[in-house]
């Protein structure tokens, strides 16, 4: 399986390492910042690194030719429709909520703010609408009383993301397809940035 990885920071690096352990071919790594730690990890492994021309978008020319799948890991860029069409299976990402709940950049913060007793993670198909693509895998976790968003991410949601991404990659390797079930729009909530 040939993958283009789009991402950044610690979660990007742990995803990169998880993919390498699964012996998939990481054909290219796409980052928004040349100095990002994911870029450094890819360069150290001899894998081509491309810096996005526009930090808000990843375009088809930035995807490795003949990619089977685009995987995003801590990327806030939109993968264009043309870019998704250039990979056989399209693209998937990890969202740290039980989609369709808490769509948006501050999902974990909204989980805490709203006092949700459970949180979760979703591997979803990248689509035109943010965080609205079909669900490939999903699992829930309890939220500890008094836990901060960062503590919840580090304790439960980041490791869950690695586990679910790995399971979906394994499925794709065997079946040459991705599981998919539509999100139920009646339960959709938004999680915009709380900064301000």
N, C-alpha and C positions, 0 to 999 in steps of 0.2 A: 504494500500500500504506500502510495506516494503522497506526501502531505506538505502543504504550505502552512507554516505556523505564523500567525499574526499575534503579537502580544507585547508584554512589557513586564518589568519588575519581577518580584519574587515568584508570583504565581506563573508568570511566563516561563521562568527558569525551571520551576518544578514540573510544569507541563512538558517542557522540552526534554527533561531527564526521564519522565515517565514514558514519553513516546519512544525515546532511544532504547529504554529497557524492553519495550514491546517489539523492537526490531522492525519498526516501520522506517521508510525512507523519508527523512525530513529533507525535502528538496530545496527549500528556501525558508528563511526566517525574515519576516517583515516587521519593522519597528518604526516608531515615530521619532525616536531619538537615538542617534548613532552611539551615544555613550551609555545607553541603557544596559543593565546587567544581562538581559536576554541576548542582546547583540554580542556582548563579550563572550558569553557561553557558546553561542553559535560559532563565532570566529575561532574560538579555542578548539572547537570540534571540526574545523575545516568546512563549515557549512556556509553557503552564500547568504549574506545579509543585505537586505535592501531597506533603505530609509524611505518612508512614504513621502511622495512629493507634496501631498496635502495632508496635514495631521488629522483632518476630519474624515478622510476617505481612503480606502484601499481600492485601487483600480486594477482592471484585468492585466495590464502590463506588469504589475508587481507580483502577480501570482506565477509560481513556477509552471512551465509548460507541462502538460500531461499530468497535472495533479489529480489525484482521486478525490481529495477532500481538503477543504480549508478548515483549520482549527484556530479559533481565537481564544486567547488566554490573557485576560486583563488588557483588553484593547477597547478603547472608547471610540474607535473609528468605525464608520459604516463601511461594510463591504458592498461595493456597488453590484447592481444586478448583473452587469457584464462580467465582473470578477467571479461572482458565484456561478455563472453559466460556464465559466472556463474550467471548472473542476467537475469531474464526473458525478460526484455525489453532492455537490454544492458545499455548504459550510455549516459548521456547528459551533456553538459557544456555550459557556457555562454562566448561568445567572444564579446568584446566591439568594433565591427565594423560591417559593412554591408557585411558579407561574401558573396562571396569569396574575397572581397577587404580587404587588410591589414591582411593577415594570418600571425600570428607570435606573439612574445612576446611583441612587442612595437606598437601595433595597434593604440592606442590613440596618441602616440607621432608622428607616421607617418600621422595620420589624420591632426594634427596641422601643421607638417612640410610641407605637400603638400598643405596646405591651403584649405582643403575640406570644402565647405560651409555646408554640412550635414554630420552627423556621424550616428551611430546607434548601435544596439545590435542584436545579433543572438544567439538563443538557437540551438545548433547543436548536431547531433549524434556523439558520440566519435567513431573514426575509426583509422585505421592504419596510415593514413597520418594526420599530424597535422592540425587541424582546417579545415579539408576537408570533414567531414561527411555531411550527408543530413541535411537540415534545418528543424527544428521543429517549429520555430517562429522567426519573425524578425520585427523590427520597427525602424524608423529613428527619429532623432532629429536634430534641427539646431545647428550649432556651432556659438557661439558669437564671434564677432571680438575681437582679442586680448586675447582670452581665452587660458589659459595654459592647458596642458594635464590633470593635476591634477584637475583643476577647472572644466573641462568638465566631468571628471569621477565623481566627487562629486556632481555636479549640476544635471547631466542628465543621464550618462551612468550606474552608480551603481544602482540608483533607477529603471531605465529601466530594468536592469538585474533581479532585484527582481520581478518586475511585470511580465516579460515574463516567468521566471522560474515558478512562481506561476501558470500562465495560462497553461503552458505545464503539470505541475503536476496535475492540476485539470482535464485536458483533459485525461491524462493517468488513473486517478482514475475512470473516467466514462467509457472510451472506452477500457481500458486494452490494449492500444496500444499508439503509439506516431505518431503525424503528421510527414511527411517526404517528402521533395522535394529535388532533387539533386541540388548541386551547379553548376553554369554554369562556367566551367573552363576557358572559353575565357576571363572572367573578373577578374581572380585571380591575385592578387598582393601580394608580400611578405613584411612583416614588421619586419625585424630583429632588434635586439637590436641596439640602437643608441649610447650606452656607448662605450667609447674607446678613 
